[in-house]
Amino acid sequence: MLTRNCLLLFLWFVFDKGSLSLVRPPGPPLSRSRLGKENPRSLAGSMRNGASGFQRVKRGWVWNQFFVLEEYMGSDPQYVGKLHTDLDKGESEVKYTLMGEGAGSIFTIDATTGDIHALRSLDREVKPYYTLRAQAVDIDTNRPLEPESEFVIKVQDINDNEPKFLEGPYTASVPEMSPVGTYVMQVTATDADDPTYGNSARVVYSILHGQPYFSVDPKTGIIRTALPNMDREVKEQYQVLIQAKDMGGQLGGLAGTTTINITLSDVNDNPPRFSKSFFHLRVPESSAVGFAVGRIKAHDLDIGKNAEVEYNVVPGDGDNMFDILTSEHNQEGIIILKRPLDYETKKAYTFKVDASNAHLDPRFHSLGAFKDTATVKINVLDVDEPPVFTKPSYEMDVYEDSPVGDIIGAVTAQDLDASNSPVRYSIDWKSDLDSYFDIDPVEGTISTNELLDREHIAQHNITIVATKLNSPVLTSRVAVTIHVLDVNEFSPELAIPYESFVCENAKVGQVIQTFSAKDQDLPQNGHKFSFKPSEKDINNKNFTIRDFGNNTAGIVTLQSGFRRRSQKIYFLPVVIQDSGYPVQSSTGILTIRVCGCESDGSLLTCSAEAIFLPVGLSTGALIAILLCIVILLVIVVLYVGLRRQNKKETLMTSKEDIRDNVIHYDDEGGGEEDTHAFDMGTLCNPKVIKEKLLKENRDLFRRDVKPETKTGKNQLPVSQDSADICNFINQRLKENDVDNSAPPYDSLATYAYEGEGSVAESLSSIESLVVDSNEDYDYLNEWGPRFKTLAGIFGEQSDTQSDTTTTTENRL
């Protein structure tokens, strides 16, 4: 590399001394248009093409296309080039200046000679070129002698960067058993050197480690398989070392390496295999359906979905009794019981099981069937089982009038074990709380224990328990349904109380009513009723019964023209008979009213009053007439009521109403004379009235109205000898009838009279104030401590009355 650099410097020196030192021809100075900026890229291209590429440029001042070597390691500044103008006569009158990228810091120029030097080492990978500007000025006046011009200093590349794998290390996978040349992946190395200059960036790939399994394309870096039928089950991981070298792989080129970890992915190239060809299992006969009898496993060297195994029972001895499922966790085959086992029927089962892959690869069909077969033998273990009924359930029928103890049917259960133990039967009490049935514990016959009534309970559901005699713990149950059959014990009757009507203009043979019947019995084949007229009414010339044969019948007229005036209601007896055994029948009465109808048969009215209405009046007219009659009646009632009210007001005012027996006065009180204003004797006992009359010796007048004359008729005293209250009232009535001072309206008088002459004496409290003073209450002391207080009270009263009587007698 040093030799090449020296050669480049020598060529640059030769060209610079021989052809680039141009002198400006005599004549006027070049204008700015002639000294315009030159393209640095074109200058670089001229320098790159060697001596033949340089051309003379006739201009005021010129310089060469400049290159500078990168990574210069010399002690002196690196010489880049020389600037010169033909205005420079060598008399030190021209000064050269340098401006732009790196001017003064990286590049420097000799102001007198125009020589340019690089002050430090440059790296093309950091900055490939620099753009600068140069100008020639007068050294004394600093007046520009030439316009500014731009040029480029390009950093010349050297091979100082090795290729690099920026994304390494790499990971790849390839299916196992792949053919030679199968694509694995592509790797790419990057060289930072200039790819347009020399071979510094031309990379060549090679494999250093990983042969003979893989190969790499030297130009593209594509890695492929180099060995056929690589088996993942033998070796799964491979590590490959790839090298990338620049300079086209020549000696002296720089190189970089990377690692690729290649994994062989699995394919289904291995069938499942059982670890042994015969499996022996055991299962108790009492195992329930779905019970896991045992597990078998076929191993597959593949992984993932390629190792999924499907198990199947080969049709034969056990395919109806057993099934096999695949466990998702460990790919084991779980043998499941499909049907109940019976040791007494079959003691062992032998069958084959196939294990195959669920996902097959067609590339490997030529290797043979991808499955394996093993033999499974299952021995059934004997277990002491409960007795077994001959049927899963029983149904029996019994008539509701069956006597107590009548046998309905029987159930049967037996012990299928080798011991063949006797069986005993019983009824579960929870299913027959009312003890309607009984069962023979040995024979299993079911009989009635109570009278049955279908109308009360139509179906009984009981449970029979069968128990082994030598093992009472082992029991079995069976459901028994007992249907109570109906006995024809009820007579049919009319479905509803029918009330029919027949039009006065009815015709012969017209069906005026359809009716049906009902029955509380419930025969198995359904009800079948028949209808016919009663034998007592066989001579009926008005109506008859027609049986329609579908559990309904109709009333048919036998004449035309019915008159309500002659007969309003007809009663038609009908005989209803059922089809049960024994046959039951009853007689129902159908009521038929004669009604007025329209010509189309629509009902008008069935009332008898409608007969006397004028013929031809419509319903609206009849309603209007009735409404008028009602209004007139209301008017009459109101008129009469007002007349009575006015008459009462003329006779007396509301303040003098005798019914209240209250008299009002508007004058001032007269003192003691007012005590005789009203005689209260009429409210007292007749005895008291008589005594008062005798004492005052004057007549009493009626005070309820004001008399027309000053003197009134004296009231007769009440007879003390009257034995009947009726005589007393009649006497008073006669007195009032002959009294001229009585008012012309009714007057209410109340008389307090105590009847006399009763053997049982009076029960009234009017004379209860009279107390027998001779009553002795000493017997109350003999009734005990509870009556002590009562005896003391009546004893004190007796003593007080005795003292009072004695004092009165002494006074007399």
DAMO-V500001 format. One record per residue. RES is the residue in one letter. SS is DSSP state (H for helix, E for strand, L for the rest). PHI is phi in radians with two decimals (NA if undefined). NEAR is the number of other C-alpha atoms within 10 Angstrom. Layout:
BEGIN
RES,SS,PHI,NEAR  RES,SS,PHI,NEAR
END
This chain:
BEGIN
M,L,NA,9  L,H,-1.11,7  T,H,-1.11,7  R,H,-1.15,10  N,H,-1.12,13  C,H,-1.14,11  L,H,-1.13,12  L,H,-1.14,13  L,H,-1.12,15  F,H,-1.17,12  L,H,-1.10,12  W,H,-1.07,20  F,H,-1.16,12  V,H,-1.10,12  F,H,-1.12,16  D,H,-1.17,16  K,H,-1.41,10  G,H,-1.62,9  S,L,-2.33,13  L,L,-1.74,20  S,L,-1.58,19  L,L,-1.86,19  V,L,-1.91,17  R,L,-1.25,17  P,L,-1.18,12  P,L,-1.15,8  G,L,2.43,6  P,L,-1.19,7  P,L,-1.13,15  L,L,-1.23,16  S,L,-1.35,12  R,L,-1.10,13  S,L,-1.13,8  R,L,-1.44,12  L,L,-1.85,17  G,L,-1.14,13  K,L,-1.21,14  E,L,-1.80,12  N,L,-1.24,11  P,H,-1.14,20  R,H,-1.17,14  S,H,-1.18,12  L,H,-1.20,18  A,H,-1.13,18  G,H,-1.11,13  S,H,-1.13,17  M,H,-1.20,19  R,H,-1.21,14  N,L,-1.48,10  G,L,1.52,12  A,H,-1.17,14  S,H,-1.19,8  G,H,-1.51,11  F,L,-1.41,18  Q,L,-2.20,10  R,L,-1.29,10  V,L,-2.05,11  K,L,-1.57,14  R,L,-2.65,18  G,L,-1.12,24  W,E,-2.55,24  V,E,-2.37,21  W,E,-2.57,18  N,L,-1.51,22  Q,L,-1.19,25  F,E,-1.81,21  F,E,-2.27,22  V,E,-2.39,22  L,E,-1.30,22  E,L,-1.38,20  E,L,1.05,16  Y,L,-1.23,16  M,L,-1.99,12  G,L,-1.24,9  S,L,-1.42,7  D,L,-1.63,11  P,L,-1.04,17  Q,E,-1.38,18  Y,E,-1.32,18  V,E,-1.77,21  G,E,3.09,21  K,E,-2.38,20  L,E,-1.77,23  H,E,-2.70,22  T,E,-2.15,22  D,L,-1.30,17  L,L,-1.40,19  D,L,-1.47,20  K,L,-1.63,10  G,L,1.48,10  E,L,-1.78,7  S,L,1.01,13  E,L,-1.81,14  V,E,-2.00,24  K,E,-2.10,21  Y,E,-1.78,21  T,E,-2.15,18  L,E,-2.28,22  M,E,-2.41,17  G,E,2.07,15  E,L,-1.17,16  G,L,1.34,15  A,E,-1.15,17  G,L,1.59,13  S,L,-1.73,10  I,L,-1.84,15  F,E,-2.00,23  T,E,-2.36,21  I,E,-2.27,22  D,L,-1.43,15  A,L,-1.08,18  T,L,-1.63,19  T,L,-1.61,16  G,L,1.45,22  D,E,-1.33,16  I,E,-1.92,20  H,E,-2.23,19  A,E,-1.67,23  L,L,-1.42,16  R,L,-2.53,17  S,L,-1.28,15  L,L,-2.02,20  D,L,-2.17,17  R,L,-1.15,20  E,L,-1.22,14  V,L,-1.51,9  K,L,-2.59,10  P,L,-1.37,15  Y,E,-2.71,18  Y,E,-2.27,17  T,E,-1.84,15  L,E,-2.27,18  R,E,-2.20,16  A,E,-2.24,19  Q,E,-2.68,19  A,E,-1.87,27  V,E,-2.21,19  D,E,-1.25,17  I,L,-1.23,16  D,L,-1.60,10  T,L,-1.80,8  N,L,1.00,11  R,L,-1.44,12  P,E,-1.10,15  L,L,-1.54,20  E,L,-2.42,20  P,L,-1.18,19  E,L,-1.08,18  S,E,-2.41,17  E,E,-1.82,17  F,E,-2.51,22  V,E,-2.15,22  I,E,-1.93,22  K,E,-1.69,21  V,E,-1.44,21  Q,E,-1.37,19  D,L,-1.30,22  I,L,-2.25,20  N,L,-1.40,21  D,L,-2.07,16  N,L,-2.25,19  E,L,-1.53,22  P,L,-1.12,25  K,E,-2.31,19  F,L,-1.64,19  L,L,-1.29,11  E,L,-1.86,10  G,L,-1.38,14  P,L,-1.28,13  Y,E,-1.91,16  T,E,-2.26,13  A,E,-2.54,14  S,E,-2.48,17  V,E,-2.57,18  P,E,-1.06,17  E,L,-1.18,21  M,L,1.07,17  S,L,-1.32,18  P,L,-1.27,15  V,L,-1.14,16  G,L,1.57,14  T,L,-1.20,16  Y,E,-1.15,16  V,E,-1.87,19  M,E,-3.00,17  Q,E,-2.21,14  V,L,-2.01,21  T,L,-2.37,17  A,L,-1.87,24  T,E,-2.00,17  D,L,-1.95,23  A,L,-1.35,16  D,L,-1.23,22  D,L,-1.29,19  P,L,-1.30,13  T,L,-1.60,10  Y,L,-2.18,14  G,L,1.16,14  N,L,-1.91,18  S,L,-1.12,25  A,L,-1.93,24  R,L,-1.51,22  V,L,-1.81,28  V,E,-2.22,21  Y,E,-1.73,25  S,E,-2.61,18  I,E,-1.83,21  L,E,-1.66,14  H,E,-2.54,16  G,L,2.29,16  Q,L,-1.45,14  P,L,-1.67,10  Y,L,-1.42,15  F,E,-2.36,22  S,E,-2.39,25  V,E,-2.32,21  D,L,-1.32,15  P,L,-1.15,18  K,L,-1.66,14  T,L,-1.67,14  G,L,1.38,22  I,E,-1.40,16  I,E,-1.78,22  R,E,-2.32,20  T,E,-1.30,21  A,L,-2.05,18  L,L,-2.28,17  P,L,-1.40,14  N,L,0.99,12  M,L,-1.25,20  D,L,-1.79,17  R,L,-1.13,19  E,L,-1.14,14  V,L,-1.56,7  K,L,-2.57,11  E,L,-1.82,15  Q,E,-1.89,12  Y,E,-2.33,16  Q,E,-2.07,16  V,E,-2.04,19  L,E,-1.90,16  I,E,-1.92,22  Q,E,-2.03,23  A,E,-2.09,30  K,E,-2.21,27  D,L,-1.50,27  M,H,1.03,19  G,H,1.20,19  G,H,1.44,18  Q,L,-1.28,11  L,L,-1.16,9  G,L,1.75,11  G,L,-1.29,21  L,L,-1.52,21  A,E,-2.34,20  G,E,-2.35,19  T,E,-2.25,20  T,E,-2.60,20  T,E,-1.94,17  I,E,-2.17,19  N,E,-1.69,14  I,E,-1.90,20  T,E,-1.98,19  L,E,-1.47,20  S,E,-1.37,17  D,L,-1.43,22  V,L,-2.22,23  N,L,-1.39,24  D,L,-1.95,23  N,L,-2.32,20  P,L,-1.40,23  P,L,-1.22,24  R,E,-2.38,21  F,E,-1.28,17  S,L,-1.22,12  K,L,-2.59,12  S,L,-1.62,13  F,E,-2.42,13  F,E,-2.14,16  H,E,-2.09,12  L,E,-2.23,16  R,E,-2.35,14  V,E,-2.60,18  P,E,-1.22,15  E,L,-1.21,20  S,L,-1.48,16  S,L,-1.13,18  A,L,-1.39,13  V,L,-1.10,14  G,L,1.68,14  F,L,-1.18,16  A,E,-1.42,18  V,E,-1.27,18  G,E,-3.07,17  R,E,-2.27,16  I,E,-2.28,22  K,E,-2.52,21  A,E,-1.94,24  H,E,-1.59,19  D,L,-2.21,20  L,L,-1.27,15  D,L,-1.29,19  I,L,-2.25,14  G,H,1.19,9  K,H,-1.21,14  N,H,-1.25,21  A,H,-1.74,24  E,L,-1.21,23  V,E,-2.04,27  E,E,-1.96,21  Y,E,-1.90,26  N,E,-2.49,18  V,E,-1.46,23  V,L,-1.22,15  P,L,-0.94,11  G,L,2.91,11  D,L,-1.24,14  G,L,-2.04,20  D,L,-1.22,18  N,L,-1.48,12  M,L,-1.78,14  F,E,-2.28,22  D,E,-2.40,21  I,E,-2.34,23  L,E,-2.09,17  T,E,-1.76,20  S,L,-1.33,15  E,L,-1.30,10  H,L,-1.49,6  N,L,-2.25,11  Q,L,1.01,19  E,E,-1.52,20  G,E,-1.67,23  I,E,-1.78,19  I,E,-1.48,24  I,E,-1.97,18  L,E,-1.43,22  K,L,-1.63,18  R,L,-2.36,15  P,L,-1.09,14  L,L,-1.72,21  D,L,-2.48,19  Y,L,-1.10,18  E,L,-1.22,14  T,L,-1.54,8  K,L,-2.58,11  K,L,-1.74,14  A,E,-2.71,16  Y,E,-2.33,18  T,E,-2.25,15  F,E,-2.65,17  K,E,-1.94,20  V,E,-2.21,21  D,E,-1.73,19  A,E,-2.12,25  S,E,-2.42,22  N,E,-1.38,22  A,L,-1.40,14  H,L,-2.11,14  L,L,-1.69,17  D,L,-1.86,12  P,H,-1.10,9  R,H,-1.17,10  F,H,-1.98,14  H,H,-1.12,11  S,H,-1.22,7  L,H,-1.38,10  G,L,2.05,8  A,L,-1.22,11  F,L,-1.60,19  K,E,-2.74,18  D,E,-2.44,18  T,E,-2.22,21  A,E,-2.35,21  T,E,-1.78,16  V,E,-2.12,19  K,E,-2.08,16  I,E,-2.09,19  N,E,-1.66,17  V,E,-1.57,21  L,E,-1.60,17  D,L,-1.30,17  V,L,-2.32,14  D,L,-1.22,14  E,L,-1.94,17  P,L,-1.26,23  P,L,-1.12,26  V,E,-2.07,19  F,E,-1.34,19  T,L,-1.27,12  K,L,-2.26,11  P,L,-1.23,10  S,E,-2.77,14  Y,E,-2.22,18  E,E,-2.27,11  M,E,-2.36,15  D,E,-2.17,13  V,E,-2.59,20  Y,E,-1.36,16  E,L,-1.20,19  D,L,-1.72,16  S,L,-1.16,19  P,L,-1.24,14  V,L,-1.12,14  G,L,1.65,14  D,L,-1.20,14  I,E,-1.38,17  I,E,-1.62,18  G,E,-3.10,16  A,E,-2.57,15  V,L,-2.02,20  T,L,-2.37,17  A,E,-2.41,24  Q,E,-2.48,18  D,L,-1.55,20  L,L,-1.52,17  D,L,-1.24,16  A,L,-1.15,10  S,L,-1.22,9  N,L,0.89,13  S,L,-1.25,17  P,L,-1.10,15  V,E,-2.05,25  R,E,-2.06,21  Y,E,-1.97,23  S,E,-2.72,18  I,E,-1.78,21  D,L,-1.15,13  W,H,-1.11,12  K,H,-1.19,10  S,H,-1.55,14  D,L,-2.47,15  L,L,-1.15,10  D,L,-1.59,10  S,L,0.93,13  Y,L,-1.27,15  F,E,-2.28,23  D,E,-2.40,19  I,E,-2.37,21  D,L,-1.32,15  P,L,-1.14,16  V,L,-1.72,12  E,L,-1.47,14  G,L,1.43,21  T,E,-1.42,16  I,E,-1.82,23  S,E,-2.33,21  T,E,-1.40,19  N,L,-2.01,17  E,L,-2.49,16  L,L,-1.23,14  L,L,-1.79,21  D,L,-2.32,17  R,L,-1.12,18  E,L,-1.17,13  H,L,-1.58,8  I,L,-2.37,11  A,L,-1.52,15  Q,E,-2.58,16  H,E,-2.01,15  N,E,-2.06,12  I,E,-2.09,21  T,E,-2.08,19  I,E,-1.74,23  V,E,-1.90,20  A,E,-1.91,28  T,E,-2.22,26  K,E,-1.28,22  L,L,-1.17,16  N,L,-1.52,12  S,E,-2.59,14  P,E,-1.09,12  V,E,-1.24,10  L,E,-1.51,14  T,E,-2.27,18  S,E,-2.40,17  R,E,-2.23,21  V,E,-2.53,18  A,E,-1.55,16  V,E,-2.15,19  T,E,-1.86,15  I,E,-1.97,19  H,E,-1.65,18  V,E,-1.54,22  L,E,-1.45,22  D,L,-1.38,20  V,L,-1.95,18  N,L,-1.26,21  E,L,-2.03,15  F,L,-1.98,16  S,L,-1.48,18  P,L,-1.24,24  E,E,-2.59,22  L,E,-1.06,19  A,L,-1.09,11  I,L,-2.50,10  P,L,-1.26,12  Y,L,-1.38,15  E,E,-2.33,12  S,E,-1.78,18  F,E,-2.40,18  V,E,-2.23,28  C,E,-1.32,25  E,L,-1.12,18  N,L,-1.74,17  A,L,-1.11,20  K,L,-1.85,16  V,L,-1.20,14  G,L,1.44,14  Q,L,-1.44,16  V,E,-1.50,18  I,E,-1.71,16  Q,E,-2.79,17  T,E,-1.95,16  F,E,-2.41,18  S,E,-2.42,19  A,E,-2.32,21  K,E,-2.42,17  D,L,-2.60,19  Q,L,-1.28,13  D,L,-1.24,20  L,L,-2.33,17  P,L,-1.20,16  Q,L,-1.12,9  N,L,-1.63,8  G,L,1.53,10  H,L,-1.36,17  K,L,-2.47,17  F,L,-1.83,23  S,E,-2.24,21  F,E,-2.17,24  K,E,-2.77,17  P,E,-1.21,22  S,L,-1.23,19  E,H,-1.14,10  K,H,-1.26,8  D,H,-1.95,13  I,L,-1.21,12  N,L,-1.62,11  N,L,-1.17,12  K,L,-1.73,10  N,L,-1.77,15  F,E,-2.43,24  T,E,-2.53,22  I,E,-1.94,21  R,E,-2.10,17  D,E,-1.46,18  F,L,-1.49,12  G,L,1.43,11  N,L,-2.15,11  N,L,1.19,17  T,E,-2.31,16  A,E,-2.54,23  G,E,-2.35,18  I,E,-1.61,24  V,E,-2.04,20  T,E,-1.35,20  L,L,-1.86,15  Q,L,-2.47,14  S,L,-2.03,14  G,L,1.50,14  F,L,-2.08,19  R,L,-2.14,14  R,L,-1.21,18  R,L,-1.16,10  S,L,-1.36,8  Q,L,-2.74,11  K,L,-1.55,17  I,E,-2.29,16  Y,E,-2.10,17  F,E,-2.01,13  L,E,-2.04,19  P,E,-1.32,20  V,E,-2.33,23  V,E,-1.69,19  I,E,-1.94,25  Q,E,-2.28,20  D,L,-1.67,25  S,L,-1.93,16  G,L,-1.37,22  Y,L,-2.26,10  P,L,-1.28,10  V,L,-1.21,12  Q,L,-2.03,16  S,E,-2.54,18  S,E,-2.66,14  T,E,-2.00,18  G,E,-1.93,20  I,E,-1.95,16  L,E,-1.83,18  T,E,-1.70,15  I,E,-2.20,20  R,E,-1.81,19  V,E,-1.59,26  C,E,-2.30,24  G,E,-1.44,24  C,E,-2.33,17  E,L,-1.28,12  S,L,-1.17,10  D,L,-1.53,6  G,L,1.69,13  S,L,-1.29,10  L,E,-1.29,14  L,E,-1.79,13  T,E,-2.75,15  C,L,-2.06,19  S,L,-1.36,13  A,L,-1.26,14  E,H,-1.12,8  A,H,-1.18,15  I,H,-1.19,15  F,H,-1.54,8  L,L,-1.31,9  P,L,-1.02,9  V,L,-1.31,8  G,L,1.85,7  L,L,-1.39,9  S,L,-1.45,9  T,H,-1.13,9  G,H,-1.09,8  A,H,-1.16,11  L,H,-1.09,13  I,H,-1.15,11  A,H,-1.11,11  I,H,-1.10,10  L,H,-1.09,10  L,H,-1.13,11  C,H,-1.12,11  I,H,-1.07,11  V,H,-1.08,11  I,H,-1.10,10  L,H,-1.09,11  L,H,-1.10,11  V,H,-1.11,11  I,H,-1.10,11  V,H,-1.07,10  V,H,-1.09,10  L,H,-1.12,11  Y,H,-1.13,11  V,H,-1.08,10  G,H,-1.09,11  L,H,-1.16,10  R,H,-1.09,10  R,H,-1.14,10  Q,H,-1.14,10  N,H,-1.16,10  K,H,-1.13,10  K,H,-1.15,12  E,H,-1.19,10  T,H,-1.29,8  L,H,-1.37,13  M,L,-2.73,12  T,L,-1.58,10  S,H,-1.15,10  K,H,-1.38,10  E,H,-1.92,15  D,L,-1.16,14  I,H,-1.19,18  R,H,-1.16,11  D,H,-1.42,10  N,L,0.98,12  V,L,-2.15,10  I,L,-1.98,14  H,L,-1.89,7  Y,L,-2.16,6  D,L,-1.82,5  D,L,-1.69,6  E,L,-1.31,6  G,L,-1.10,9  G,L,-1.81,9  G,H,1.46,7  E,H,-1.18,8  E,H,-1.15,8  D,H,-1.25,9  T,H,-1.16,9  H,H,-1.78,9  A,L,-1.15,11  F,L,-2.47,14  D,L,-1.60,12  M,H,-1.52,9  G,H,-1.19,16  T,H,-1.17,16  L,H,-1.70,14  C,L,-1.78,14  N,E,-1.14,16  P,H,-0.94,19  K,H,-1.12,15  V,H,-1.16,13  I,H,-1.05,17  K,H,-1.10,16  E,H,-1.08,12  K,H,-1.20,13  L,H,-1.14,14  L,H,-1.15,12  K,H,-1.28,9  E,H,-1.48,8  N,L,0.93,9  R,L,-2.66,10  D,L,-1.44,13  L,L,-1.88,17  F,L,-1.87,17  R,L,-1.22,17  R,L,-1.95,14  D,L,-1.38,19  V,L,-2.32,14  K,L,-1.46,12  P,L,-1.30,15  E,L,-1.32,10  T,L,-1.90,8  K,L,-1.26,6  T,L,-1.87,10  G,L,-1.98,15  K,L,-1.39,14  N,L,-1.23,13  Q,L,-1.37,14  L,L,-1.34,12  P,L,-1.22,14  V,L,-1.29,17  S,L,-1.25,13  Q,L,-1.48,12  D,L,-1.75,10  S,L,-1.19,13  A,L,-1.64,13  D,L,-2.30,11  I,H,-1.12,13  C,H,-1.13,9  N,H,-1.12,12  F,H,-1.11,18  I,H,-1.19,13  N,H,-1.08,11  Q,H,-1.12,14  R,H,-1.16,16  L,H,-1.11,12  K,H,-1.11,10  E,H,-1.08,15  N,H,-1.25,15  D,H,-1.19,10  V,L,-1.64,10  D,L,-1.44,15  N,L,-1.31,14  S,L,-1.47,19  A,L,-1.29,18  P,L,-1.27,14  P,L,-1.34,8  Y,L,-2.02,9  D,L,-1.19,9  S,L,-2.30,15  L,L,-1.71,9  A,L,-2.12,12  T,L,-1.89,9  Y,L,-2.14,14  A,E,-1.72,13  Y,L,-2.26,15  E,L,-1.67,15  G,L,-1.15,16  E,L,-2.27,14  G,L,1.64,11  S,L,-1.38,9  V,L,-1.16,6  A,L,-1.43,6  E,L,1.08,9  S,L,-1.33,14  L,L,-1.81,10  S,L,-1.43,9  S,L,-1.73,9  I,L,-1.15,13  E,L,-1.86,11  S,L,-1.30,9  L,L,-1.25,7  V,L,-1.37,8  V,L,-2.02,8  D,L,-1.26,9  S,L,-1.32,13  N,L,-1.57,9  E,L,-1.19,10  D,L,-1.85,11  Y,L,-1.87,16  D,H,-1.18,13  Y,H,-1.17,8  L,H,-1.13,18  N,H,-1.19,16  E,H,-1.46,10  W,H,-1.47,11  G,L,1.95,9  P,H,-1.16,11  R,H,-1.21,10  F,H,-1.82,12  K,H,-1.15,13  T,H,-1.13,12  L,H,-1.13,13  A,H,-1.15,19  G,H,-1.16,15  I,H,-1.16,11  F,H,-1.22,16  G,H,-1.17,17  E,H,-1.12,12  Q,H,-1.08,13  S,H,-1.11,19  D,H,-1.14,12  T,H,-1.15,12  Q,H,-1.13,14  S,H,-1.13,14  D,H,-1.14,12  T,H,-1.12,12  T,H,-1.14,13  T,H,-1.12,11  T,H,-1.12,11  T,H,-1.14,10  E,H,-1.13,9  N,H,-1.11,8  R,H,-1.17,7  L,L,-1.16,6
END
